[in-house]
């Protein structure tokens, strides 16, 4: 029983030390403009109560944007 309790405490301690970046979520959006794609990303972030960092954006006939959501 003591071994299980010690392992549980160790697991909780390890999880609490993990960086917040490991829990980041990646989202994508497409639009006809950069502003439109960013607005969609911003809306997703706001809906989840998070901030965002744009990782990439590319355009051709449409803009494709990828961002990372974080607290």
N, CA, C and O atoms as a Maestro MAE file, in Angstrom:
{
 s_m_m2io_version
 :::
 2.0.0
}

f_m_ct {
 s_m_title
 :::
 protein
 m_atom[284] {
  # First column is atom index #
  i_m_mmod_type
  r_m_x_coord
  r_m_y_coord
  r_m_z_coord
  i_m_residue_number
  s_m_chain_name
  s_m_pdb_residue_name
  s_m_pdb_atom_name
  i_m_atomic_number
  :::
  1 25 0.814 -1.188 0.000 1 A "UNK " " N  " 7
  2 3 0.000 0.000 0.000 1 A "UNK " " CA " 6
  3 2 0.861 1.256 0.000 1 A "UNK " " C  " 6
  4 15 0.549 2.233 -0.681 1 A "UNK " " O  " 8
  5 25 1.963 1.222 0.781 2 A "UNK " " N  " 7
  6 3 2.856 2.375 0.832 2 A "UNK " " CA " 6
  7 2 3.505 2.628 -0.525 2 A "UNK " " C  " 6
  8 15 3.740 3.778 -0.898 2 A "UNK " " O  " 8
  9 25 3.793 1.565 -1.257 3 A "UNK " " N  " 7
  10 3 4.412 1.694 -2.575 3 A "UNK " " CA " 6
  11 2 3.454 2.386 -3.544 3 A "UNK " " C  " 6
  12 15 3.869 3.259 -4.307 3 A "UNK " " O  " 8
  13 25 2.196 2.008 -3.519 4 A "UNK " " N  " 7
  14 3 1.199 2.617 -4.405 4 A "UNK " " CA " 6
  15 2 1.039 4.093 -4.059 4 A "UNK " " C  " 6
  16 15 0.960 4.937 -4.952 4 A "UNK " " O  " 8
  17 25 0.991 4.403 -2.772 5 A "UNK " " N  " 7
  18 3 0.844 5.792 -2.343 5 A "UNK " " CA " 6
  19 2 2.063 6.609 -2.763 5 A "UNK " " C  " 6
  20 15 1.912 7.739 -3.228 5 A "UNK " " O  " 8
  21 25 3.254 6.064 -2.611 6 A "UNK " " N  " 7
  22 3 4.479 6.761 -2.995 6 A "UNK " " CA " 6
  23 2 4.517 6.987 -4.506 6 A "UNK " " C  " 6
  24 15 4.930 8.051 -4.966 6 A "UNK " " O  " 8
  25 25 4.086 5.987 -5.276 7 A "UNK " " N  " 7
  26 3 4.068 6.127 -6.731 7 A "UNK " " CA " 6
  27 2 3.051 7.179 -7.151 7 A "UNK " " C  " 6
  28 15 3.303 7.944 -8.082 7 A "UNK " " O  " 8
  29 25 1.909 7.226 -6.481 8 A "UNK " " N  " 7
  30 3 0.890 8.227 -6.791 8 A "UNK " " CA " 6
  31 2 1.405 9.625 -6.510 8 A "UNK " " C  " 6
  32 15 1.193 10.536 -7.310 8 A "UNK " " O  " 8
  33 25 2.066 9.801 -5.407 9 A "UNK " " N  " 7
  34 3 2.633 11.105 -5.062 9 A "UNK " " CA " 6
  35 2 3.693 11.499 -6.078 9 A "UNK " " C  " 6
  36 15 3.748 12.658 -6.490 9 A "UNK " " O  " 8
  37 25 4.526 10.567 -6.485 10 A "UNK " " N  " 7
  38 3 5.558 10.847 -7.485 10 A "UNK " " CA " 6
  39 2 4.939 11.233 -8.827 10 A "UNK " " C  " 6
  40 15 5.433 12.133 -9.508 10 A "UNK " " O  " 8
  41 25 3.870 10.559 -9.200 11 A "UNK " " N  " 7
  42 3 3.205 10.873 -10.471 11 A "UNK " " CA " 6
  43 2 2.585 12.260 -10.443 11 A "UNK " " C  " 6
  44 15 2.690 13.004 -11.419 11 A "UNK " " O  " 8
  45 25 1.948 12.614 -9.353 12 A "UNK " " N  " 7
  46 3 1.354 13.951 -9.225 12 A "UNK " " CA " 6
  47 2 2.448 15.013 -9.259 12 A "UNK " " C  " 6
  48 15 2.280 16.052 -9.898 12 A "UNK " " O  " 8
  49 25 3.546 14.768 -8.592 13 A "UNK " " N  " 7
  50 3 4.650 15.722 -8.593 13 A "UNK " " CA " 6
  51 2 5.230 15.896 -9.992 13 A "UNK " " C  " 6
  52 15 5.535 17.016 -10.403 13 A "UNK " " O  " 8
  53 25 5.383 14.807 -10.718 14 A "UNK " " N  " 7
  54 3 5.930 14.878 -12.074 14 A "UNK " " CA " 6
  55 2 4.996 15.644 -13.002 14 A "UNK " " C  " 6
  56 15 5.450 16.461 -13.803 14 A "UNK " " O  " 8
  57 25 3.705 15.389 -12.900 15 A "UNK " " N  " 7
  58 3 2.743 16.095 -13.744 15 A "UNK " " CA " 6
  59 2 2.691 17.582 -13.412 15 A "UNK " " C  " 6
  60 15 2.503 18.405 -14.307 15 A "UNK " " O  " 8
  61 25 2.852 17.932 -12.162 16 A "UNK " " N  " 7
  62 3 2.798 19.346 -11.791 16 A "UNK " " CA " 6
  63 2 4.024 20.107 -12.269 16 A "UNK " " C  " 6
  64 15 3.982 21.331 -12.392 16 A "UNK " " O  " 8
  65 25 5.112 19.401 -12.538 17 A "UNK " " N  " 7
  66 3 6.333 20.049 -13.006 17 A "UNK " " CA " 6
  67 2 6.400 20.180 -14.523 17 A "UNK " " C  " 6
  68 15 7.279 20.865 -15.045 17 A "UNK " " O  " 8
  69 25 5.485 19.533 -15.234 18 A "UNK " " N  " 7
  70 3 5.485 19.615 -16.690 18 A "UNK " " CA " 6
  71 2 5.146 21.037 -17.110 18 A "UNK " " C  " 6
  72 15 4.331 21.705 -16.472 18 A "UNK " " O  " 8
  73 25 5.766 21.490 -18.173 19 A "UNK " " N  " 7
  74 3 5.504 22.851 -18.626 19 A "UNK " " CA " 6
  75 2 4.113 22.972 -19.214 19 A "UNK " " C  " 6
  76 15 3.534 21.990 -19.680 19 A "UNK " " O  " 8
  77 25 3.585 24.175 -19.188 20 A "UNK " " N  " 7
  78 3 2.258 24.433 -19.750 20 A "UNK " " CA " 6
  79 2 2.261 24.198 -21.254 20 A "UNK " " C  " 6
  80 15 1.215 23.899 -21.831 20 A "UNK " " O  " 8
  81 25 3.403 24.327 -21.890 21 A "UNK " " N  " 7
  82 3 3.486 24.129 -23.339 21 A "UNK " " CA " 6
  83 2 3.126 22.705 -23.738 21 A "UNK " " C  " 6
  84 15 2.659 22.470 -24.853 21 A "UNK " " O  " 8
  85 25 3.338 21.760 -22.840 22 A "UNK " " N  " 7
  86 3 3.010 20.383 -23.176 22 A "UNK " " CA " 6
  87 2 1.508 20.170 -23.278 22 A "UNK " " C  " 6
  88 15 1.061 19.160 -23.822 22 A "UNK " " O  " 8
  89 25 0.724 21.107 -22.761 23 A "UNK " " N  " 7
  90 3 -0.726 21.002 -22.832 23 A "UNK " " CA " 6
  91 2 -1.300 21.926 -23.900 23 A "UNK " " C  " 6
  92 15 -2.518 22.082 -23.989 23 A "UNK " " O  " 8
  93 25 -0.446 22.537 -24.707 24 A "UNK " " N  " 7
  94 3 -0.915 23.454 -25.747 24 A "UNK " " CA " 6
  95 2 -1.694 22.690 -26.813 24 A "UNK " " C  " 6
  96 15 -1.449 21.512 -27.071 24 A "UNK " " O  " 8
  97 25 -2.621 23.387 -27.411 25 A "UNK " " N  " 7
  98 3 -3.464 22.797 -28.449 25 A "UNK " " CA " 6
  99 2 -3.205 23.531 -29.754 25 A "UNK " " C  " 6
  100 15 -3.095 24.757 -29.764 25 A "UNK " " O  " 8
  101 25 -3.107 22.806 -30.841 26 A "UNK " " N  " 7
  102 3 -2.915 23.399 -32.160 26 A "UNK " " CA " 6
  103 2 -4.255 23.467 -32.878 26 A "UNK " " C  " 6
  104 15 -5.016 22.500 -32.902 26 A "UNK " " O  " 8
  105 25 -4.529 24.638 -33.467 27 A "UNK " " N  " 7
  106 3 -5.773 24.830 -34.215 27 A "UNK " " CA " 6
  107 2 -5.441 25.399 -35.591 27 A "UNK " " C  " 6
  108 15 -4.386 26.003 -35.785 27 A "UNK " " O  " 8
  109 25 -6.344 25.204 -36.536 28 A "UNK " " N  " 7
  110 3 -6.155 25.729 -37.887 28 A "UNK " " CA " 6
  111 2 -7.406 26.474 -38.326 28 A "UNK " " C  " 6
  112 15 -8.499 26.264 -37.798 28 A "UNK " " O  " 8
  113 25 -7.215 27.355 -39.312 29 A "UNK " " N  " 7
  114 3 -8.344 28.080 -39.889 29 A "UNK " " CA " 6
  115 2 -8.009 28.411 -41.329 29 A "UNK " " C  " 6
  116 15 -6.842 28.541 -41.698 29 A "UNK " " O  " 8
  117 25 -9.046 28.546 -42.137 30 A "UNK " " N  " 7
  118 3 -8.876 28.984 -43.520 30 A "UNK " " CA " 6
  119 2 -9.822 30.145 -43.783 30 A "UNK " " C  " 6
  120 15 -10.903 30.238 -43.201 30 A "UNK " " O  " 8
  121 25 -9.383 31.032 -44.677 31 A "UNK " " N  " 7
  122 3 -10.177 32.189 -45.049 31 A "UNK " " CA " 6
  123 2 -9.635 32.752 -46.355 31 A "UNK " " C  " 6
  124 15 -8.603 32.301 -46.852 31 A "UNK " " O  " 8
  125 25 -10.317 33.716 -46.895 32 A "UNK " " N  " 7
  126 3 -9.833 34.369 -48.114 32 A "UNK " " CA " 6
  127 2 -8.749 35.402 -47.826 32 A "UNK " " C  " 6
  128 15 -8.012 35.792 -48.731 32 A "UNK " " O  " 8
  129 25 -8.644 35.855 -46.558 33 A "UNK " " N  " 7
  130 3 -7.649 36.872 -46.194 33 A "UNK " " CA " 6
  131 2 -6.901 36.457 -44.927 33 A "UNK " " C  " 6
  132 15 -7.371 35.607 -44.171 33 A "UNK " " O  " 8
  133 25 -5.737 37.060 -44.703 34 A "UNK " " N  " 7
  134 3 -4.995 36.824 -43.464 34 A "UNK " " CA " 6
  135 2 -5.804 37.287 -42.258 34 A "UNK " " C  " 6
  136 15 -5.870 36.596 -41.241 34 A "UNK " " O  " 8
  137 25 -6.422 38.467 -42.380 35 A "UNK " " N  " 7
  138 3 -7.232 38.986 -41.274 35 A "UNK " " CA " 6
  139 2 -8.387 38.045 -40.940 35 A "UNK " " C  " 6
  140 15 -8.703 37.835 -39.769 35 A "UNK " " O  " 8
  141 25 -9.004 37.490 -41.953 36 A "UNK " " N  " 7
  142 3 -10.109 36.566 -41.729 36 A "UNK " " CA " 6
  143 2 -9.678 35.293 -41.019 36 A "UNK " " C  " 6
  144 15 -10.359 34.814 -40.113 36 A "UNK " " O  " 8
  145 25 -8.540 34.749 -41.439 37 A "UNK " " N  " 7
  146 3 -8.024 33.526 -40.806 37 A "UNK " " CA " 6
  147 2 -7.628 33.807 -39.363 37 A "UNK " " C  " 6
  148 15 -7.905 33.002 -38.474 37 A "UNK " " O  " 8
  149 25 -6.981 34.945 -39.125 38 A "UNK " " N  " 7
  150 3 -6.586 35.276 -37.751 38 A "UNK " " CA " 6
  151 2 -7.810 35.519 -36.877 38 A "UNK " " C  " 6
  152 15 -7.811 35.155 -35.701 38 A "UNK " " O  " 8
  153 25 -8.845 36.125 -37.433 39 A "UNK " " N  " 7
  154 3 -10.073 36.345 -36.663 39 A "UNK " " CA " 6
  155 2 -10.686 35.016 -36.231 39 A "UNK " " C  " 6
  156 15 -11.207 34.906 -35.121 39 A "UNK " " O  " 8
  157 25 -10.629 34.018 -37.092 40 A "UNK " " N  " 7
  158 3 -11.151 32.690 -36.742 40 A "UNK " " CA " 6
  159 2 -10.317 32.049 -35.640 40 A "UNK " " C  " 6
  160 15 -10.858 31.432 -34.723 40 A "UNK " " O  " 8
  161 25 -8.997 32.200 -35.735 41 A "UNK " " N  " 7
  162 3 -8.101 31.674 -34.686 41 A "UNK " " CA " 6
  163 2 -8.388 32.382 -33.361 41 A "UNK " " C  " 6
  164 15 -8.500 31.740 -32.317 41 A "UNK " " O  " 8
  165 25 -8.505 33.713 -33.414 42 A "UNK " " N  " 7
  166 3 -8.777 34.497 -32.208 42 A "UNK " " CA " 6
  167 2 -10.096 34.087 -31.566 42 A "UNK " " C  " 6
  168 15 -10.196 34.019 -30.341 42 A "UNK " " O  " 8
  169 25 -11.107 33.814 -32.385 43 A "UNK " " N  " 7
  170 3 -12.406 33.389 -31.858 43 A "UNK " " CA " 6
  171 2 -12.297 32.035 -31.156 43 A "UNK " " C  " 6
  172 15 -12.903 31.827 -30.105 43 A "UNK " " O  " 8
  173 25 -11.525 31.115 -31.740 44 A "UNK " " N  " 7
  174 3 -11.334 29.800 -31.113 44 A "UNK " " CA " 6
  175 2 -10.621 29.945 -29.779 44 A "UNK " " C  " 6
  176 15 -10.984 29.296 -28.798 44 A "UNK " " O  " 8
  177 25 -9.601 30.801 -29.747 45 A "UNK " " N  " 7
  178 3 -8.852 31.023 -28.510 45 A "UNK " " CA " 6
  179 2 -9.743 31.652 -27.445 45 A "UNK " " C  " 6
  180 15 -9.731 31.230 -26.289 45 A "UNK " " O  " 8
  181 25 -10.512 32.658 -27.836 46 A "UNK " " N  " 7
  182 3 -11.394 33.331 -26.882 46 A "UNK " " CA " 6
  183 2 -12.445 32.376 -26.339 46 A "UNK " " C  " 6
  184 15 -12.763 32.410 -25.150 46 A "UNK " " O  " 8
  185 25 -12.975 31.540 -27.188 47 A "UNK " " N  " 7
  186 3 -13.992 30.573 -26.779 47 A "UNK " " CA " 6
  187 2 -13.466 29.632 -25.696 47 A "UNK " " C  " 6
  188 15 -14.215 29.198 -24.821 47 A "UNK " " O  " 8
  189 25 -12.173 29.324 -25.766 48 A "UNK " " N  " 7
  190 3 -11.571 28.412 -24.790 48 A "UNK " " CA " 6
  191 2 -10.850 29.160 -23.668 48 A "UNK " " C  " 6
  192 15 -10.226 28.539 -22.807 48 A "UNK " " O  " 8
  193 25 -10.934 30.489 -23.678 49 A "UNK " " N  " 7
  194 3 -10.300 31.282 -22.623 49 A "UNK " " CA " 6
  195 2 -8.790 31.217 -22.663 49 A "UNK " " C  " 6
  196 15 -8.136 31.227 -21.621 49 A "UNK " " O  " 8
  197 25 -8.225 31.151 -23.874 50 A "UNK " " N  " 7
  198 3 -6.780 31.027 -24.015 50 A "UNK " " CA " 6
  199 2 -6.230 32.114 -24.929 50 A "UNK " " C  " 6
  200 15 -6.979 32.849 -25.572 50 A "UNK " " O  " 8
  201 25 -4.918 32.197 -24.969 51 A "UNK " " N  " 7
  202 3 -4.227 33.085 -25.890 51 A "UNK " " CA " 6
  203 2 -3.738 32.242 -27.051 51 A "UNK " " C  " 6
  204 15 -3.829 31.015 -27.011 51 A "UNK " " O  " 8
  205 25 -3.216 32.891 -28.093 52 A "UNK " " N  " 7
  206 3 -2.720 32.133 -29.233 52 A "UNK " " CA " 6
  207 2 -1.427 32.727 -29.780 52 A "UNK " " C  " 6
  208 15 -1.130 33.911 -29.617 52 A "UNK " " O  " 8
  209 25 -0.678 31.851 -30.433 53 A "UNK " " N  " 7
  210 3 0.551 32.249 -31.133 53 A "UNK " " CA " 6
  211 2 0.466 31.622 -32.518 53 A "UNK " " C  " 6
  212 15 0.319 30.406 -32.647 53 A "UNK " " O  " 8
  213 25 0.558 32.448 -33.547 54 A "UNK " " N  " 7
  214 3 0.490 31.941 -34.916 54 A "UNK " " CA " 6
  215 2 1.796 31.226 -35.238 54 A "UNK " " C  " 6
  216 15 2.879 31.786 -35.071 54 A "UNK " " O  " 8
  217 25 1.684 29.996 -35.696 55 A "UNK " " N  " 7
  218 3 2.853 29.191 -36.041 55 A "UNK " " CA " 6
  219 2 3.203 29.306 -37.515 55 A "UNK " " C  " 6
  220 15 4.379 29.334 -37.877 55 A "UNK " " O  " 8
  221 25 2.184 29.372 -38.369 56 A "UNK " " N  " 7
  222 3 2.427 29.485 -39.806 56 A "UNK " " CA " 6
  223 2 1.176 29.980 -40.504 56 A "UNK " " C  " 6
  224 15 0.053 29.799 -40.032 56 A "UNK " " O  " 8
  225 25 1.407 30.603 -41.634 57 A "UNK " " N  " 7
  226 3 0.301 31.015 -42.510 57 A "UNK " " CA " 6
  227 2 0.787 30.886 -43.944 57 A "UNK " " C  " 6
  228 15 1.914 31.263 -44.266 57 A "UNK " " O  " 8
  229 25 -0.061 30.358 -44.788 58 A "UNK " " N  " 7
  230 3 0.291 30.242 -46.202 58 A "UNK " " CA " 6
  231 2 -0.926 30.641 -47.020 58 A "UNK " " C  " 6
  232 15 -2.070 30.493 -46.589 58 A "UNK " " O  " 8
  233 25 -0.649 31.148 -48.207 59 A "UNK " " N  " 7
  234 3 -1.779 31.523 -49.044 59 A "UNK " " CA " 6
  235 2 -1.547 31.092 -50.473 59 A "UNK " " C  " 6
  236 15 -0.413 30.990 -50.940 59 A "UNK " " O  " 8
  237 25 -2.611 30.850 -51.130 60 A "UNK " " N  " 7
  238 3 -2.704 30.513 -52.537 60 A "UNK " " CA " 6
  239 2 -4.030 31.114 -52.956 60 A "UNK " " C  " 6
  240 15 -4.168 32.335 -53.040 60 A "UNK " " O  " 8
  241 25 -4.988 30.276 -53.215 61 A "UNK " " N  " 7
  242 3 -6.346 30.768 -53.456 61 A "UNK " " CA " 6
  243 2 -7.041 31.127 -52.145 61 A "UNK " " C  " 6
  244 15 -7.932 31.975 -52.124 61 A "UNK " " O  " 8
  245 25 -6.633 30.481 -51.052 62 A "UNK " " N  " 7
  246 3 -7.148 30.775 -49.708 62 A "UNK " " CA " 6
  247 2 -5.970 30.818 -48.740 62 A "UNK " " C  " 6
  248 15 -4.888 30.309 -49.034 62 A "UNK " " O  " 8
  249 25 -6.196 31.429 -47.592 63 A "UNK " " N  " 7
  250 3 -5.173 31.485 -46.538 63 A "UNK " " CA " 6
  251 2 -5.409 30.318 -45.588 63 A "UNK " " C  " 6
  252 15 -6.537 30.074 -45.159 63 A "UNK " " O  " 8
  253 25 -4.356 29.612 -45.269 64 A "UNK " " N  " 7
  254 3 -4.402 28.538 -44.276 64 A "UNK " " CA " 6
  255 2 -3.494 28.972 -43.134 64 A "UNK " " C  " 6
  256 15 -2.330 29.304 -43.360 64 A "UNK " " O  " 8
  257 25 -4.011 28.972 -41.915 65 A "UNK " " N  " 7
  258 3 -3.239 29.433 -40.756 65 A "UNK " " CA " 6
  259 2 -3.285 28.385 -39.665 65 A "UNK " " C  " 6
  260 15 -4.331 27.786 -39.411 65 A "UNK " " O  " 8
  261 25 -2.149 28.164 -39.020 66 A "UNK " " N  " 7
  262 3 -2.052 27.269 -37.874 66 A "UNK " " CA " 6
  263 2 -1.556 28.069 -36.687 66 A "UNK " " C  " 6
  264 15 -0.637 28.878 -36.811 66 A "UNK " " O  " 8
  265 25 -2.171 27.840 -35.532 67 A "UNK " " N  " 7
  266 3 -1.775 28.545 -34.319 67 A "UNK " " CA " 6
  267 2 -1.789 27.581 -33.146 67 A "UNK " " C  " 6
  268 15 -2.423 26.526 -33.184 67 A "UNK " " O  " 8
  269 25 -1.074 27.973 -32.110 68 A "UNK " " N  " 7
  270 3 -1.019 27.198 -30.884 68 A "UNK " " CA " 6
  271 2 -1.762 27.969 -29.808 68 A "UNK " " C  " 6
  272 15 -1.477 29.145 -29.582 68 A "UNK " " O  " 8
  273 25 -2.717 27.319 -29.138 69 A "UNK " " N  " 7
  274 3 -3.445 27.932 -28.031 69 A "UNK " " CA " 6
  275 2 -2.728 27.592 -26.737 69 A "UNK " " C  " 6
  276 15 -2.248 26.474 -26.552 69 A "UNK " " O  " 8
  277 25 -2.660 28.571 -25.844 70 A "UNK " " N  " 7
  278 3 -2.022 28.357 -24.554 70 A "UNK " " CA " 6
  279 2 -2.644 29.277 -23.528 70 A "UNK " " C  " 6
  280 15 -3.301 30.257 -23.880 70 A "UNK " " O  " 8
  281 25 -2.443 28.970 -22.276 71 A "UNK " " N  " 7
  282 3 -2.973 29.795 -21.170 71 A "UNK " " CA " 6
  283 2 -2.002 30.883 -20.850 71 A "UNK " " C  " 6
  284 15 -2.251 31.689 -19.953 71 A "UNK " " O  " 8
  :::
 }
 m_bond[283] {
  # First column is bond index #
  i_m_from
  i_m_to
  i_m_order
  :::
  1 1 2 1
  2 2 3 1
  3 3 4 2
  4 3 5 1
  5 5 6 1
  6 6 7 1
  7 7 8 2
  8 7 9 1
  9 9 10 1
  10 10 11 1
  11 11 12 2
  12 11 13 1
  13 13 14 1
  14 14 15 1
  15 15 16 2
  16 15 17 1
  17 17 18 1
  18 18 19 1
  19 19 20 2
  20 19 21 1
  21 21 22 1
  22 22 23 1
  23 23 24 2
  24 23 25 1
  25 25 26 1
  26 26 27 1
  27 27 28 2
  28 27 29 1
  29 29 30 1
  30 30 31 1
  31 31 32 2
  32 31 33 1
  33 33 34 1
  34 34 35 1
  35 35 36 2
  36 35 37 1
  37 37 38 1
  38 38 39 1
  39 39 40 2
  40 39 41 1
  41 41 42 1
  42 42 43 1
  43 43 44 2
  44 43 45 1
  45 45 46 1
  46 46 47 1
  47 47 48 2
  48 47 49 1
  49 49 50 1
  50 50 51 1
  51 51 52 2
  52 51 53 1
  53 53 54 1
  54 54 55 1
  55 55 56 2
  56 55 57 1
  57 57 58 1
  58 58 59 1
  59 59 60 2
  60 59 61 1
  61 61 62 1
  62 62 63 1
  63 63 64 2
  64 63 65 1
  65 65 66 1
  66 66 67 1
  67 67 68 2
  68 67 69 1
  69 69 70 1
  70 70 71 1
  71 71 72 2
  72 71 73 1
  73 73 74 1
  74 74 75 1
  75 75 76 2
  76 75 77 1
  77 77 78 1
  78 78 79 1
  79 79 80 2
  80 79 81 1
  81 81 82 1
  82 82 83 1
  83 83 84 2
  84 83 85 1
  85 85 86 1
  86 86 87 1
  87 87 88 2
  88 87 89 1
  89 89 90 1
  90 90 91 1
  91 91 92 2
  92 91 93 1
  93 93 94 1
  94 94 95 1
  95 95 96 2
  96 95 97 1
  97 97 98 1
  98 98 99 1
  99 99 100 2
  100 99 101 1
  101 101 102 1
  102 102 103 1
  103 103 104 2
  104 103 105 1
  105 105 106 1
  106 106 107 1
  107 107 108 2
  108 107 109 1
  109 109 110 1
  110 110 111 1
  111 111 112 2
  112 111 113 1
  113 113 114 1
  114 114 115 1
  115 115 116 2
  116 115 117 1
  117 117 118 1
  118 118 119 1
  119 119 120 2
  120 119 121 1
  121 121 122 1
  122 122 123 1
  123 123 124 2
  124 123 125 1
  125 125 126 1
  126 126 127 1
  127 127 128 2
  128 127 129 1
  129 129 130 1
  130 130 131 1
  131 131 132 2
  132 131 133 1
  133 133 134 1
  134 134 135 1
  135 135 136 2
  136 135 137 1
  137 137 138 1
  138 138 139 1
  139 139 140 2
  140 139 141 1
  141 141 142 1
  142 142 143 1
  143 143 144 2
  144 143 145 1
  145 145 146 1
  146 146 147 1
  147 147 148 2
  148 147 149 1
  149 149 150 1
  150 150 151 1
  151 151 152 2
  152 151 153 1
  153 153 154 1
  154 154 155 1
  155 155 156 2
  156 155 157 1
  157 157 158 1
  158 158 159 1
  159 159 160 2
  160 159 161 1
  161 161 162 1
  162 162 163 1
  163 163 164 2
  164 163 165 1
  165 165 166 1
  166 166 167 1
  167 167 168 2
  168 167 169 1
  169 169 170 1
  170 170 171 1
  171 171 172 2
  172 171 173 1
  173 173 174 1
  174 174 175 1
  175 175 176 2
  176 175 177 1
  177 177 178 1
  178 178 179 1
  179 179 180 2
  180 179 181 1
  181 181 182 1
  182 182 183 1
  183 183 184 2
  184 183 185 1
  185 185 186 1
  186 186 187 1
  187 187 188 2
  188 187 189 1
  189 189 190 1
  190 190 191 1
  191 191 192 2
  192 191 193 1
  193 193 194 1
  194 194 195 1
  195 195 196 2
  196 195 197 1
  197 197 198 1
  198 198 199 1
  199 199 200 2
  200 199 201 1
  201 201 202 1
  202 202 203 1
  203 203 204 2
  204 203 205 1
  205 205 206 1
  206 206 207 1
  207 207 208 2
  208 207 209 1
  209 209 210 1
  210 210 211 1
  211 211 212 2
  212 211 213 1
  213 213 214 1
  214 214 215 1
  215 215 216 2
  216 215 217 1
  217 217 218 1
  218 218 219 1
  219 219 220 2
  220 219 221 1
  221 221 222 1
  222 222 223 1
  223 223 224 2
  224 223 225 1
  225 225 226 1
  226 226 227 1
  227 227 228 2
  228 227 229 1
  229 229 230 1
  230 230 231 1
  231 231 232 2
  232 231 233 1
  233 233 234 1
  234 234 235 1
  235 235 236 2
  236 235 237 1
  237 237 238 1
  238 238 239 1
  239 239 240 2
  240 239 241 1
  241 241 242 1
  242 242 243 1
  243 243 244 2
  244 243 245 1
  245 245 246 1
  246 246 247 1
  247 247 248 2
  248 247 249 1
  249 249 250 1
  250 250 251 1
  251 251 252 2
  252 251 253 1
  253 253 254 1
  254 254 255 1
  255 255 256 2
  256 255 257 1
  257 257 258 1
  258 258 259 1
  259 259 260 2
  260 259 261 1
  261 261 262 1
  262 262 263 1
  263 263 264 2
  264 263 265 1
  265 265 266 1
  266 266 267 1
  267 267 268 2
  268 267 269 1
  269 269 270 1
  270 270 271 1
  271 271 272 2
  272 271 273 1
  273 273 274 1
  274 274 275 1
  275 275 276 2
  276 275 277 1
  277 277 278 1
  278 278 279 1
  279 279 280 2
  280 279 281 1
  281 281 282 1
  282 282 283 1
  283 283 284 2
  :::
 }
}
